[in-house]
Amino acid sequence: MYIEITKEDAVKKEEIGQGDKTHYYQTAIAHLNTERFPSELRLKLNATQKIYEVGFYEFDDSCFSLNRFKFLEFNPYNINLVKIDKPN
């Protein structure tokens, strides 16, 4: 699996009434080995996080952890991508 960023832009979304938080989302494309076609997704960015440059990425190991039952979990609130060369 790898993630492709095709545009360097982010969409701002303000949530009023829930602590008045401001979130940013960047559109990306997920290339899954199990799917025939890629799927569009949104990456949630912190207010201070820079947008990702155009290119190919993989999830950093820090995105995963073991829960108390020793099951692997993905943390959607701590997304870090690592830039890679173009996959085969």
C-alpha positions in Angstrom: 0.0 0.0 0.0 1.1 3.5 -0.7 -0.3 7.0 -0.7 -0.1 9.4 -3.6 -0.4 13.2 -3.2 -1.4 14.9 -6.4 -2.0 18.5 -5.2 -0.4 20.7 -2.6 -3.5 22.2 -1.0 -5.5 21.7 2.1 -9.2 22.4 2.9 -10.0 24.3 6.1 -12.9 23.0 8.2 -14.1 24.8 11.3 -16.2 22.9 13.8 -18.3 25.4 15.8 -19.7 24.2 19.1 -17.2 21.4 19.6 -14.5 23.4 21.3 -14.4 25.7 18.2 -11.6 23.6 16.6 -10.2 24.2 13.1 -9.1 21.2 11.1 -7.3 20.9 7.8 -7.7 18.1 5.3 -5.6 17.2 2.3 -6.9 15.0 -0.4 -4.8 12.0 -1.4 -5.0 8.7 -3.3 -4.6 5.3 -1.6 -3.2 2.5 -3.8 -4.1 -0.7 -2.0 -2.6 -4.0 -3.1 -6.0 -5.7 -2.6 -8.0 -3.3 -4.8 -8.1 -3.0 -8.6 -8.5 0.8 -8.6 -7.1 3.5 -6.2 -9.4 5.2 -3.8 -9.5 8.9 -2.8 -9.1 9.7 0.9 -8.7 12.7 3.1 -5.7 13.1 5.4 -6.5 15.1 8.6 -3.7 17.6 9.3 -3.0 19.4 12.6 -3.3 23.2 12.5 0.5 23.6 12.6 1.3 20.7 10.3 2.6 21.5 6.8 0.8 20.1 3.8 2.4 17.2 2.1 4.3 17.8 -1.2 3.2 16.1 -4.4 4.7 12.6 -4.5 4.4 9.1 -3.1 4.3 8.2 0.6 3.9 5.3 3.1 2.6 5.4 6.6 5.3 6.0 9.2 5.6 3.3 12.0 4.4 5.9 14.5 0.9 5.6 13.0 0.6 2.1 14.5 0.5 0.8 18.0 -0.5 -2.3 19.9 -3.6 -2.0 22.1 -3.9 -3.5 25.6 -5.1 -6.8 24.0 -2.0 -6.9 21.7 -4.0 -6.1 18.5 -2.4 -3.8 16.0 -4.2 -0.4 15.7 -4.0 2.5 13.3 -4.1 6.0 15.0 -6.1 8.3 12.6 -5.2 11.3 14.8 -1.5 10.9 14.4 -0.9 10.5 10.7 2.7 10.8 9.6 3.7 10.0 6.1 7.2 9.1 4.8 8.1 10.1 1.3 9.3 7.2 -0.9 10.5 6.8 -4.5 7.8 6.0 -7.1 6.6 2.4 -6.4 6.9 -0.3 -9.1 
